[in-house]
Amino acid sequence: MNRAKIKRRVGKYEVGRTIGEGTFAKVKFARNSETGENVAIKILDKDKVLKHKMAEQIKREIAIMKLIRHPHVVQLYEVMGSKTKIFIVLEFVTGGELFDKIVNHGRMREEEARKYFQQLINAVDYCHSRGVYHRDLKPENLLLDSSGNLKVSDFGLSALSQQVRDDGLLHTTCGTPNYVAPEVLNDRGYDGATADLWSCGVILFVLLAGYLPFDDSNLMNLYNKISAAEFTCPPWISFAAMKLITRILDPNPTTRITAPEILEDEWFKKDYRPPVFDEIEDANLDDVEAVFKDSEKYHVTEKKEEKPTSMNAFELISMSQGLNLGNLFDEQGFKRETRFTSKCPANEIISKIEEAAKPLGFDVSKKNYKMRLQNLKAGRKGNLNVSTEVFQVAPSLHMVEVRKAKGDTLEFHKFYKNLSTSLDEVVWKTEENMEKKK
């Protein structure tokens, strides 16, 4: 396998493809060149962090996350800063999202759902005991490791107990509406622990039912259903599981079941084996302080090279559906990204994509071997934005990833169909053809 120069280095890490995007951050696959270990690097824009007055919050949260070593929480290794960016180095989890299992195989049997729910509650309860609340527990944040165990991600960028107002409650509305507790939506202040447990209840319902308890295309109707906890359990869910779900999805946070009470619940306790692990007493927090210092002395070096990023065998394997950390599917079960291989030179691939996208009404911006295509006309969920990147697999073989960055997934599918018909002479094999050959 060709190992041409990696396009980008951050300190001792070789940085590869993008595996996730959020409002404040991008997540990239990377490799520690000293140890050979694969990691995920969350990259935050320093200006955005400072503009939203999040520096102190992020500093505190990273410091706490460095102290959390739990088998069901994604590990935060270190943090680095450059003049313009913050790099958070995290454990790379290879088993994809828990919810891909539901997309691919439908609802789970109670024994399997219970195992994941026990791991989730154990992780959430542990973090709560350290004063860290997630506030955005949802499918994308529930990953699986190579042994099929749950790993909760993004605990590090959550609200902390020190952020409560004088009334002792948190006040930031965040999260995905379907999974968010009624008190968060009502903005009357909320307790991070009870709000997280509500989200865990919604997750348990989805694992057992295969669909959401609260769902409505009209946002106002959805809020009303959540506020009244208006849901119906399907008949295949056992009475004991139904009872527990009802106690968690209690719209009144003061009477909602607590974590210690869940741990005592009969349905929950069946075959429960809490993980055994060593806690760490202290961690070096010098890097957390250094990140926000303006002195060059503390900055990590970033190097870029004008070449498509080359891919090693592991990265290629990790891009196959079963191991992909990126969110391959959205709520409707449609793919959000796809790939094809091409024997054309990288520059030719880039110009052919540009030629094909412009007549479809897309504005094209290019940087190195990446492109951002933005539809100038707003669709169902705003403007469709598509990211593409060219990777070198061998000297005369490239792989092209086409990913929805923003907008509606159905529109993305339509766009990709139109694009691929214009790229006939460029495409050697599509991902679908590759899948069929397996």
C-alpha positions in Angstrom: 0.0 0.0 0.0 1.4 3.4 -1.0 2.4 5.6 1.9 2.9 9.0 0.2 3.3 12.0 2.4 0.4 12.7 4.7 -1.1 16.1 3.9 -1.3 17.4 7.4 0.5 16.9 10.7 -0.4 18.3 14.1 2.5 17.8 16.6 3.2 14.1 16.6 -0.1 13.2 14.9 -0.6 12.5 11.2 -4.1 13.8 10.4 -6.3 12.0 7.9 -9.9 12.1 6.8 -12.9 13.9 8.4 -15.1 11.5 10.4 -17.6 13.9 11.8 -18.8 17.6 11.8 -20.6 19.7 14.4 -21.4 23.4 15.0 -18.2 24.1 16.8 -15.9 21.3 15.8 -14.7 18.9 13.1 -13.5 15.4 14.0 -10.6 13.8 12.1 -9.0 10.4 12.0 -5.3 10.6 13.1 -2.4 8.5 14.0 0.2 9.0 16.7 3.5 8.7 14.7 5.4 7.8 17.9 3.3 4.9 19.0 1.3 4.0 15.8 -1.9 4.3 17.8 -5.1 5.5 15.9 -6.9 8.4 17.5 -9.7 10.9 16.7 -8.9 14.6 16.9 -11.7 17.1 17.6 -10.7 20.4 16.1 -12.3 23.6 17.5 -11.9 27.1 16.1 -10.3 29.3 18.8 -12.1 32.5 17.6 -15.5 30.8 17.7 -14.8 29.5 21.2 -13.7 32.9 22.5 -16.5 34.8 20.6 -19.1 32.5 22.4 -17.3 33.0 25.7 -16.8 29.3 26.0 -13.0 29.3 26.9 -13.5 28.8 30.6 -16.2 26.2 30.1 -14.1 24.2 27.7 -11.0 24.5 29.9 -12.9 23.2 32.9 -14.6 20.4 31.0 -11.4 19.2 29.4 -9.7 19.2 32.8 -12.5 17.0 34.2 -12.6 14.7 31.2 -8.8 14.0 31.6 -9.7 12.7 35.1 -12.4 10.4 33.8 -11.3 6.9 32.9 -14.4 4.8 32.5 -14.7 1.7 30.2 -17.9 3.1 28.7 -16.8 6.7 28.1 -14.6 7.7 25.2 -11.2 8.6 26.7 -9.7 12.1 26.3 -5.9 11.7 25.9 -4.6 15.2 25.6 -5.3 18.7 24.3 -3.1 21.0 22.1 -3.4 24.5 20.8 -2.1 26.4 17.7 -2.6 30.1 17.1 -6.1 29.6 15.6 -7.2 26.1 16.7 -7.8 23.8 19.7 -7.1 20.1 19.2 -8.7 17.6 21.5 -7.2 14.1 21.1 -9.6 11.3 21.8 -9.8 7.5 21.8 -10.7 6.2 18.3 -13.7 3.9 18.6 -14.0 1.5 15.7 -17.4 -0.3 16.0 -19.7 2.4 14.5 -22.8 3.8 16.1 -25.1 1.7 18.4 -28.0 2.9 16.3 -26.6 1.6 13.1 -27.5 -1.8 14.5 -31.2 -0.7 14.6 -31.0 0.8 11.1 -29.5 -2.5 9.8 -31.3 -5.1 11.9 -34.4 -3.5 13.4 -35.3 -3.4 17.2 -33.3 -5.4 19.7 -34.2 -8.3 21.9 -34.7 -7.3 25.6 -31.5 -9.0 26.8 -29.3 -7.1 24.2 -31.1 -3.8 24.8 -30.7 -4.3 28.6 -26.9 -4.9 28.2 -26.4 -1.6 26.4 -28.8 0.3 28.7 -26.8 -1.0 31.8 -23.6 0.2 30.2 -25.1 3.6 29.4 -26.5 4.1 32.9 -23.2 3.0 34.4 -21.3 5.6 32.4 -23.8 8.4 32.9 -24.1 7.8 36.7 -20.2 7.8 37.0 -19.9 11.1 35.1 -22.7 12.7 37.2 -20.9 11.6 40.3 -17.9 13.7 39.0 -20.1 16.7 38.3 -20.2 16.2 34.5 -23.5 16.2 32.7 -23.9 15.3 29.0 -27.0 17.3 28.0 -27.0 15.9 24.5 -27.3 12.2 24.7 -28.5 10.9 21.3 -27.7 8.2 18.8 -24.6 9.8 17.3 -23.0 9.9 20.8 -23.4 6.2 21.4 -20.5 4.3 19.8 -19.4 0.7 20.0 -15.8 -0.5 20.4 -14.3 -3.5 18.6 -15.7 -5.9 21.3 -19.2 -4.5 20.9 -19.3 -2.6 24.2 -20.9 0.9 24.5 -18.7 4.0 24.5 -20.4 7.3 25.2 -18.8 10.2 23.3 -18.9 14.0 23.7 -19.2 14.0 27.5 -16.3 16.4 27.5 -18.2 19.2 25.7 -21.1 19.3 28.2 -22.3 21.6 30.9 -20.6 21.2 34.3 -22.0 21.5 37.8 -20.1 24.8 38.3 -22.2 26.4 35.6 -25.4 26.4 37.5 -27.2 29.7 38.2 -28.2 30.9 41.7 -31.3 28.7 41.6 -29.0 25.7 41.3 -30.2 24.8 37.8 -28.7 24.8 34.3 -30.2 27.1 31.7 -28.8 26.3 28.3 -31.2 24.7 25.8 -29.3 22.3 23.7 -29.7 18.8 22.3 -31.7 17.0 19.6 -35.4 17.8 20.3 -36.6 14.1 20.2 -34.3 13.1 23.0 -34.5 16.3 25.1 -36.3 16.5 28.5 -39.5 18.7 28.8 -37.9 21.0 31.4 -35.0 21.8 29.0 -37.4 22.8 26.3 -39.5 24.9 28.7 -36.3 26.9 29.7 -37.3 27.2 33.3 -33.9 25.9 34.4 -33.1 22.2 34.8 -31.0 19.7 36.7 -28.4 18.1 34.4 -28.6 14.7 36.0 -32.4 14.3 35.7 -32.4 15.7 32.1 -29.7 13.2 31.1 -31.8 10.3 32.5 -34.8 11.4 30.4 -32.6 11.0 27.3 -31.5 7.6 28.5 -35.2 6.6 28.7 -35.8 7.7 25.1 -32.8 5.7 24.0 -34.0 2.6 25.9 -37.5 3.0 24.2 -35.8 3.2 20.7 -33.6 0.1 21.4 -36.7 -1.9 22.4 -39.3 -0.5 20.0 -37.2 0.4 16.9 -38.7 3.8 16.6 -38.9 7.1 18.6 -41.4 7.6 21.5 -42.0 11.2 20.6 -42.0 12.2 16.9 -43.8 14.8 14.9 -42.8 16.8 11.8 -44.4 19.8 13.4 -42.0 21.1 16.1 -44.8 22.6 18.2 -46.7 19.3 18.3 -43.4 17.5 19.1 -42.8 19.8 22.1 -46.4 19.3 23.3 -46.0 15.5 23.1 -42.7 15.6 25.0 -44.1 18.0 27.7 -47.1 15.7 28.3 -44.9 12.6 28.0 -47.5 11.4 25.4 -46.2 8.0 24.1 -47.4 4.4 23.7 -45.3 1.3 24.3 -45.6 -1.3 21.6 -47.1 -4.7 22.7 -43.9 -6.7 22.4 -42.2 -4.7 25.2 -42.4 -6.6 28.5 -44.4 -5.1 31.4 -41.3 -4.8 33.6 -39.4 -2.8 30.9 -42.5 -0.7 30.2 -42.8 0.2 33.9 -39.2 1.3 34.0 -39.5 3.4 30.8 -42.7 5.1 32.2 -40.8 6.0 35.4 -37.9 7.5 33.4 -40.1 9.4 30.9 -41.9 11.2 33.7 -42.4 14.8 32.6 -42.0 16.1 36.2 -38.2 16.1 36.9 -38.8 16.1 40.7 -40.7 12.8 40.6 -38.6 11.2 37.8 -36.7 8.1 38.7 -33.1 8.7 39.8 -29.9 6.8 38.8 -29.6 5.0 42.2 -33.3 3.9 41.8 -32.7 2.7 38.3 -29.8 0.6 39.6 -32.3 -1.1 42.0 -35.0 -1.7 39.4 -35.8 -5.5 38.9 -35.7 -5.4 35.1 -32.4 -3.4 35.1 -30.7 -5.6 37.6 -31.1 -8.8 35.6 -27.6 -10.1 34.6 -26.1 -6.8 35.7 -22.3 -6.8 36.1 -20.9 -3.3 36.8 -17.5 -2.9 35.1 -14.4 -3.2 37.2 -11.7 -0.5 36.5 -9.0 1.5 38.1 -9.8 5.2 38.8 -7.1 7.8 38.4 -6.4 10.1 41.2 -4.7 12.9 39.2 -3.8 13.8 35.7 -1.4 16.3 34.2 -3.4 19.4 33.4 -0.6 21.6 32.1 -1.7 21.1 28.5 -5.2 22.4 29.3 -3.8 25.7 30.6 -1.3 26.0 27.7 -4.0 25.8 25.1 -5.4 29.2 25.7 -2.0 30.9 26.2 -1.1 33.2 23.4 2.6 32.6 23.5 4.2 30.8 20.6 6.1 28.7 23.1 2.9 26.7 23.9 1.7 26.3 20.3 1.8 22.9 18.5 3.1 23.0 14.9 0.9 22.3 12.0 2.4 21.2 8.7 0.5 20.8 5.4 1.6 19.3 2.1 0.1 19.7 -1.3 -0.9 16.1 -2.1 -4.0 14.0 -1.7 -3.9 12.3 1.7 -2.7 8.7 1.2 -4.6 5.9 2.9 -3.2 2.9 4.8 -5.0 -0.5 4.9 -6.5 0.2 8.3 -8.1 3.4 7.2 -9.6 1.7 4.1 -11.0 -1.0 6.3 -12.4 1.5 8.8 -14.3 3.2 6.0 -16.3 0.0 5.3 -19.8 0.2 6.8 -19.3 -2.0 9.8 -16.4 -0.1 11.2 -17.2 3.4 10.2 -17.2 6.0 13.0 -18.8 8.6 10.8 -22.6 8.9 10.9 -23.4 6.9 7.8 -27.1 7.0 8.3 -29.5 9.7 9.5 -32.8 9.4 11.4 -34.7 8.2 8.3 -32.1 5.4 7.7 -30.7 7.0 4.5 -27.0 7.1 3.8 -25.3 10.5 4.4 -22.1 9.6 2.6 -20.9 7.5 -0.3 -17.6 6.7 -2.1 -16.2 5.8 -5.5 -12.8 4.9 -6.8 -11.2 6.4 -9.9 -8.1 5.7 -11.9 -8.0 9.4 -13.1 -5.4 11.8 -11.7 -6.5 13.7 -8.6 -6.6 17.2 -10.3 -8.8 15.8 -13.1 -11.3 14.3 -10.6 -11.6 17.7 -8.9 -12.2 19.6 -12.1 -14.7 17.0 -13.4 -16.7 17.2 -10.1 -16.7 21.0 -10.4 -17.9 20.9 -14.0 -20.7 18.5 -13.0 -21.8 20.4 -9.9 -22.1 23.9 -11.3 -25.0 23.2 -13.7 -26.8 21.5 -10.8 -26.9 25.0 -9.0 -23.9 24.5 -6.7 -21.3 27.0 -5.7 -17.9 25.3 -5.5 -15.0 26.2 -3.2 -11.8 24.2 -3.4 -8.8 23.8 -1.0 -6.1 21.3 -1.7 -7.9 18.0 -2.6 -11.1 18.9 -0.7 -14.2 20.6 -2.1 -17.3 22.2 -0.5 -20.3 22.3 -2.8 -23.2 24.6 -1.6 -26.6 24.7 -3.2 -27.6 28.3 -3.7 -31.3 27.4 -3.5 -32.6 26.4 -0.1 -34.2 23.0 0.2 -36.4 21.2 2.8 -33.8 21.7 5.6 -31.9 24.7 4.4 -29.1 24.8 1.8 -27.7 21.4 0.9 -23.9 21.4 1.5 -21.8 18.6 0.2 -18.1 17.9 1.1 -15.9 15.8 -1.1 -12.3 14.7 -0.6 -9.9 12.8 -2.8 -7.6 10.2 -1.2 -4.7 8.4 -2.8 -4.9 4.6 -2.3 -2.2 3.6 -4.8 -0.1 5.7 -7.3 -2.7 5.4 -10.0 -5.8 4.8 -7.9 -7.8 7.4 -5.9 -10.9 7.1 -3.7 -13.4 9.9 -3.5 -15.6 10.4 -0.5 -18.9 12.4 -1.1 -20.5 13.4 2.2 -23.6 15.4 3.2 -22.3 18.2 5.4 -25.7 20.1 5.8 -29.2 19.8 4.6 -31.7 17.1 3.7 -30.5 13.5 3.1 -33.1 12.8 0.4 -31.9 15.9 -1.5 -28.3 14.6 -1.1 -29.3 11.3 -2.7 -30.9 13.1 -5.6 -27.8 15.2 -6.0 -25.5 12.2 -5.9 -27.5 10.4 -8.6 -27.3 13.4 -10.9 -23.6 13.9 -10.1 -22.6 10.3 -10.8 -24.3 10.2 -14.2 -22.1 13.2 -15.2 -19.0 11.4 -13.9 -19.2 8.3 -16.0 -15.7 8.5 -17.4 -14.2 9.3 -14.0 -15.8 6.6 -11.8 -14.1 3.2 -11.8 -16.2 1.5 -9.1 -18.9 2.9 -6.8 -19.3 1.9 -3.1 -22.5 0.0 -4.1 -20.5 -2.1 -6.6 -17.8 -2.7 -4.0 -20.5 -3.8 -1.5 -22.0 -6.3 -4.0 -18.6 -7.9 -4.6 -18.2 -8.8 -0.8 
